[in-house]
Amino acid sequence: MIRVEVVPEATPELQSSLARLLPQLNPNLEVPDMDRLRRLVADPAVTLLLARDGDEVVGTTTVIVYTTPFWIKARLDEVVVDDSARGKGVGEALVKAALDVGRERGAQVAELQSGRGPAREAAHRLYLRLGFRIRDSDVMRIVL
């Protein structure tokens, strides 16, 4: 049975789980070190979630709730499910739990960004089924 839990502290298990999961989403980015994980978990705007199947960590996402002049937003980042657990409801459980966090923290809207291409088709189907809609906007980024 899949259960989703809030991460209360940075631990070696958390670091090793993310070191296994995050490269499945983007192998080009560095896995966070313990200092980054401590800062992440301590940030009051952030809720880090883990999905477990028994004792095994099979997925993760980060929810950031923040206020803009127009909205209180929940942003879902780094939604990733382990290759071995895909198609078993882990992604749905993670996204629903993340949306619950957003609602509990007063968010009016939730947003996420997802890559394109065949590898992301299942994720896109999930997001659309859960009520997300693709916006007509461009994401722009600058590395600081």
HUVEN-V657891 format. One record per backbone hydrogen bond with DSSP energy under -1.0 kcal/mol. NH is the residue of the N-H (numbers start at 1). CO is the residue of the C=O. If there is no record, write none. Layout:
BEGIN
nh=NH co=CO
nh=NH co=CO
END
This chain:
BEGIN
nh=3 co=52
nh=5 co=50
nh=7 co=48
nh=15 co=11
nh=16 co=12
nh=17 co=13
nh=18 co=14
nh=19 co=15
nh=20 co=16
nh=21 co=17
nh=22 co=18
nh=24 co=21
nh=25 co=22
nh=26 co=22
nh=29 co=26
nh=37 co=33
nh=38 co=34
nh=39 co=35
nh=40 co=36
nh=41 co=37
nh=42 co=38
nh=43 co=39
nh=46 co=43
nh=47 co=63
nh=49 co=61
nh=50 co=5
nh=51 co=59
nh=52 co=3
nh=53 co=56
nh=56 co=53
nh=58 co=51
nh=59 co=51
nh=60 co=80
nh=61 co=49
nh=62 co=77
nh=63 co=47
nh=64 co=75
nh=65 co=45
nh=66 co=73
nh=68 co=71
nh=73 co=66
nh=74 co=109
nh=75 co=64
nh=76 co=111
nh=77 co=62
nh=80 co=60
nh=82 co=58
nh=85 co=82
nh=88 co=85
nh=93 co=89
nh=94 co=90
nh=95 co=91
nh=96 co=92
nh=97 co=93
nh=98 co=94
nh=99 co=95
nh=100 co=96
nh=101 co=97
nh=102 co=98
nh=103 co=99
nh=104 co=100
nh=105 co=101
nh=106 co=103
nh=107 co=102
nh=108 co=72
nh=109 co=72
nh=111 co=74
nh=120 co=117
nh=121 co=118
nh=124 co=120
nh=125 co=121
nh=126 co=122
nh=127 co=123
nh=128 co=124
nh=129 co=125
nh=130 co=126
nh=131 co=128
nh=132 co=127
nh=137 co=135
END
